[in-house]
Amino acid sequence: MRPLGRDAVGSRAGRPEDAVECKIPSISGTTSSTGLVVTRRALAPPEVTRRQGAPVTRPLRTALDLARVRPVDDAVVALDQFMRPGLVFLDEVRTAAAVATGRTAAGSGR
């Protein structure tokens, strides 16, 4: 299995804008360091899967997280990178974003 944490960051560790973001359980003692941004969020079981034995967020959750924390232009690019190969679809992104923010399509004036 490939290592996680600082070893997984590799050559990206030098650029803050390219830091790897990790979501971990709140009981973990792991902290942020150069090239690694640690955040703690509650994740529902359907939002998580495993890749090479490591827990990772599913594409929809990852896309929403990127859209939430990135500048608008970067968020659009990130969402496009998930939609282009069919990892997520615009209608499911809109629905999940509405649920996450407490908004509904009817309440948005659209």
Buried (B, 14 or more C-beta within 10 A) or exposed (E): EEEBEEEBBEEEBEEEEEBBBBBBEEEEEEEEEEBBEBEEEEBEEEBEEEEEEEEBBBBBBBBBBBBEEBEEEEBEEBBEEBBEEEEBEEEBBBBBBBEEEEEEEEEEEE
